[in-house]
């Protein structure tokens, strides 16, 4: 059965006003949500068996020494 809608991209999720309101209420930063979404996308893509999964998503690392920021 075809979906009547398209999934949002990570960029679209991060710029959505309703999602931003929930993030504010939950004290979640844009970088924290982005890190979560990219991590989940990598795991899902890898689990699906794509050979190019690592190249399809941006590289990042978490700098826990300075409060958990994301380094690109």
Kinemage of the C-alpha trace (Angstrom):
@kinemage 1
@onewidth
@group {chain A} dominant
@subgroup {mainchain}
@vectorlist {calphas} color= white
{ca unk a 1} P 0.000 0.000 0.000
{ca unk a 2} L 1.565 3.344 -0.995
{ca unk a 3} L 2.073 5.992 1.638
{ca unk a 4} L -0.039 9.137 1.127
{ca unk a 5} L 2.849 11.225 2.487
{ca unk a 6} L 6.634 11.370 2.309
{ca unk a 7} L 8.876 10.906 5.322
{ca unk a 8} L 10.577 14.056 6.548
{ca unk a 9} L 14.310 14.437 6.097
{ca unk a 10} L 16.466 15.099 9.146
{ca unk a 11} L 16.788 18.743 8.062
{ca unk a 12} L 13.009 19.061 7.751
{ca unk a 13} L 12.457 17.541 11.197
{ca unk a 14} L 14.984 19.912 12.757
{ca unk a 15} L 13.320 22.957 11.178
{ca unk a 16} L 9.708 21.980 11.906
{ca unk a 17} L 8.047 24.513 14.271
{ca unk a 18} L 5.988 21.916 16.146
{ca unk a 19} L 8.996 19.682 16.730
{ca unk a 20} L 10.999 22.710 17.865
{ca unk a 21} L 8.260 23.555 20.386
{ca unk a 22} L 8.403 20.026 21.814
{ca unk a 23} L 12.205 20.171 21.908
{ca unk a 24} L 12.050 23.442 23.853
{ca unk a 25} L 9.526 22.027 26.309
{ca unk a 26} L 11.694 18.912 26.791
{ca unk a 27} L 14.961 20.877 27.012
{ca unk a 28} L 16.423 19.071 23.991
{ca unk a 29} L 18.886 20.954 21.791
{ca unk a 30} L 18.971 20.820 18.012
{ca unk a 31} L 22.369 19.100 18.127
{ca unk a 32} L 21.113 16.441 20.556
{ca unk a 33} L 18.155 15.562 18.339
{ca unk a 34} L 20.327 15.656 15.233
{ca unk a 35} L 22.838 13.296 16.854
{ca unk a 36} L 20.051 10.912 17.843
{ca unk a 37} L 18.488 10.944 14.377
{ca unk a 38} L 21.765 10.493 12.496
{ca unk a 39} L 22.763 7.663 14.825
{ca unk a 40} L 19.412 5.913 14.329
{ca unk a 41} L 19.589 6.419 10.562
{ca unk a 42} L 23.065 4.881 10.466
{ca unk a 43} L 21.926 1.856 12.457
{ca unk a 44} L 18.826 1.379 10.304
{ca unk a 45} L 20.719 1.786 7.048
{ca unk a 46} L 23.471 -0.563 8.191
{ca unk a 47} L 20.921 -3.136 9.369
{ca unk a 48} L 19.201 -2.959 5.987
{ca unk a 49} L 22.424 -4.158 4.377
{ca unk a 50} L 23.473 -1.088 2.423
{ca unk a 51} L 27.158 -1.183 1.536
{ca unk a 52} L 27.292 2.616 1.266
{ca unk a 53} L 25.654 3.361 4.608
{ca unk a 54} L 28.699 5.105 6.113
{ca unk a 55} L 29.050 7.490 3.173
{ca unk a 56} L 25.372 8.393 3.051
{ca unk a 57} L 25.343 10.220 6.405
{ca unk a 58} L 27.504 12.985 7.889
{ca unk a 59} L 30.379 12.051 10.175
{ca unk a 60} L 30.189 13.211 13.765
{ca unk a 61} L 31.609 12.580 17.199
{ca unk a 62} L 30.448 13.499 20.675
{ca unk a 63} L 32.698 15.675 22.810
{ca unk a 64} L 31.603 14.695 26.300
{ca unk a 65} L 34.380 16.687 27.979
{ca unk a 66} L 32.742 19.989 27.064
{ca unk a 67} L 29.143 19.179 27.853
{ca unk a 68} L 28.242 16.665 25.156
{ca unk a 69} L 28.402 18.822 22.058
{ca unk a 70} L 28.530 17.316 18.601
{ca unk a 71} L 31.650 17.795 16.481
{ca unk a 72} L 31.333 17.491 12.707
